[in-house]
Amino acid sequence: MKNRLILATMMATLAMCMAAQSTPPAAVEPVPTPQQVAWQRMETYAFVHFGPNTFLDQEWGYGDADPACFNPTRLDCEQWVRTALAAGMRGIILTAKHHDGFCLWPSRYTDYSIARSPYKGGQGDIVAQLAAACRKHGLKLGLYLSPWDRHQASYGQTEYVDYYYNQLEELLTQYGPLFEVWLDGANGGDGWYGGACEKRTIDRRTYYDWPRGHELVARLQPGAIIFSDGGPGCRWVGNEDGHAGETNWSLLRIGEVYPGYERYSELTGGHADGDAWVAAECDVSIRPGWFYHEREDTLVKSVDQLVDLYYRSVGHNATLLLNLPVNRDGLIHPIDSARAVAMHQRIKAELSHNLLAGAKVKASNIRDKRLYGTRHLTDGDPDTYWATADGVTRATLEFILPSQQRIDRLMLQEHIALGQRVRAFSIEYHNRGRWHAIDPGEETTTIGCKRLLRFGAVTTSRLRIRFDDSRGPLCISEVGAYCSPD
Ligand code: FUL
């Protein structure tokens, strides 16, 4: 009797697995919001650090700089925007206020701003100029508003927190749609503070009353992603070198992480058991510093280095926020823009011709051929995907190419709207009658929004991907194989 029951259960499970399932796989929580999905698909965007530091040749202004120092003579926000676009970027984030407290827009709440500078006789508003340039050229705008303010006398008291949110409200309401609001984690310490010239320490978990800021952004800019060390929209990746972990979960145990969280390495790879969707953003400067320094003109990252960063950020399930500092003229330096554009061209050359596009695909399991079939794997549409049946968390995909090809790059994408699933995978190529493992020299664990792998070229007409472990049925939206030009 017992045996018959077991057999019946097994048959029923088998039948369930074999029958086509026309409903989508259930989401594996947590899942991203549509805004988070759209944000991650932006892939790369520019950071612009600009302010009195640029003119005083420093990184962290003390808060006592004379506004008279701020005087760009050829400032052209359209040049910044055109540079970002030519570099394949989809947005630009400006330091509206850095730690020195100086505002690049004429804030109603302080006169420590562009209004007291010689620039345009005190009539300038660089946030407005950049917003107009972005609108004109179709680039998205984001703003950085440093919580730490080394100028304000009230810093450390509750009065400052009101001041901070008043400023945030100005930025959220005066400049059109923002794609990201950047809340830096560096906080408290020495400063001018209205002339007190002392060290002030605040409780980084409680002082700013962050729920109030998050509510303000959600209400006034519902499309904007909030960056901070621990989200809630996206998280710091735990380093300023520009790379995410080879294993990188877009999940975070959000209650544990706060601005200034010390366990950086956890931010690099996320939490496999996280209860919130908080994907990583890799912020890095094209030069050693965040602000422009002439002495660093010879230290701009090479095209090879920048391309490597793309593979280790976007190709590791994160975004790349690349800083292109603006110089004293008010322009991005030609060396920096040339390198950023060349980086984009190289990436395009390496990853634009998908050798799998005409291939025949054999999948060990298909949820429903019509709706979740393998043709979606190479259709270039990130919203369609191949899926396996409920209960099938291991599967293989074999691509049979019309002819032998040299391959040295692979791209995998999960349909993240339904959650990040894959925990382990491996890749193989067929040659002389047997399968050989491809070793990309890095962990092949998570995939997420995009995973890119580089490896020594193999020549083959058959490529196999084994999905070895997943948190639910597989949902893979794209697979690509490429041959880099050299
Ligand atoms: C850090 C700041 O202290 C740096 O000056 C820079 O703005 C960087 C992006 O974030 O925390």
Boltz pocket constraint, residues with backbone or C-beta under 6 A from the ligand:
constraints:
  - pocket:
      binder: B
      contacts: [[A, 59], [A, 184], [A, 185], [A, 186], [A, 283], [A, 290]]
      max_distance: 6.0
